[in-house]
Amino acid sequence: MKTKKGFTLRTIGREYVLVAEGLEATDFNKMISMNETAAYLWQEVEEKDFDAETLADLLVDAYGVARETAKNDVNALLLTWKRAGIIVD
Amino acid sequence: MKRIYQVAGHRFSVVMPDNHLAWSEMKPYEPFLTDVGDDLVFSAEMIDVMPDTSGKQKITVSCEAPDAPRIELFEWNGLWLMEMAPVLEAPVRVCLLVDKAFKKAQFWVLGSMRFSIGTVMMLLFAFSTAQKGTLLMHASVTVKDGKGYLFLGKSGTGKSTHSQLWINNIEGCELLNDDNPVLRVSDDGEVRVYGSPWSGKTPCYRNLDYPVAAIVDLKQAKTNQIRRLSMIEAYAAMYVSFSGYRFIKEMADGLHATNERIVSSVPCFRLDNLPNAEAAWLCYKTVSR
């Protein structure tokens, strides 16, 4: 899968929000708030091909969590991103 | 004839033929006249003949509602070309040619003088100051005890009505601007609100400025209720209350930086409200603390 084009990750204080700033996303009129982990993963895979494994690897590497935990977290996150309409298969 | 105006500390010049009827549309700008002619954010000149812009490349069309202005953006000859109409389905009434930094502009009016002049000046002002800690807002502003209170909300939400409710019910309130005030963050972080020559249907063109006490996002409701917004919520409420071409990275970065600095320092609230005096009092008592 891939992240959709036209989004910019912005920091507001210590929080993160994904904003549709590009011409490719002019119809997208929501903002997606993200925690630090989600924001980290988004930046790592932005405009690249990736799958659940890619994200789980990143989580294990960056946060030293158990792989099983990482996979569960990633599945939940991917569902959120898909529902929000910010990634495509 | 050339005239120079200063709005929110930013100077710009307007050149139009002597005695042109367009000058009568510049009445609201008169309180903002200045003699200082250097360091202009933009200069705009009216032209009689539009260059042949065939081969222009369409970039985007913006129109927030069928009864809101339509702005088509093209790229032509290394410049931006904007063709604008008062409503979605109307014919083009004014064309604007401007360099990529929004500093040197030429405009050509086909009709609707009031719409044309106002739209050209507002666009140029907003875009040329986007990287200068400045936001041209869509808001109504009331002043009380030397401080400005901004009321945000979608068109038709009752921003102007809420300002009127403060003015009619709370002693010592006055209107600063009813549609397009300017917010500016200074280098030391102070946020001030400025009157402007753009005030929607209410003729209120005041060259005055005040520190901002609070920003209130209005929503129509069946009861009156108010709460403080988180920084993210405030950022989002602000985000839809000023415009800019966010696909232009430098502009988006500038607008973001200003918005973030404002919501980090000014308390922002959500007021669910009825158009009544109780709403004004609830709001005033909460946000002026």
Interface residues (C-beta under 8 A of the other chain):
Chain A: G6 T8 R10 T11 I12 G13 E15 V17 V19 E21 G22 L23 T26 M31 S33
Chain B: I59 T60 M231 I232 Y235 A236 Y239 R246 F247 A252 H256 E260 V263 S264
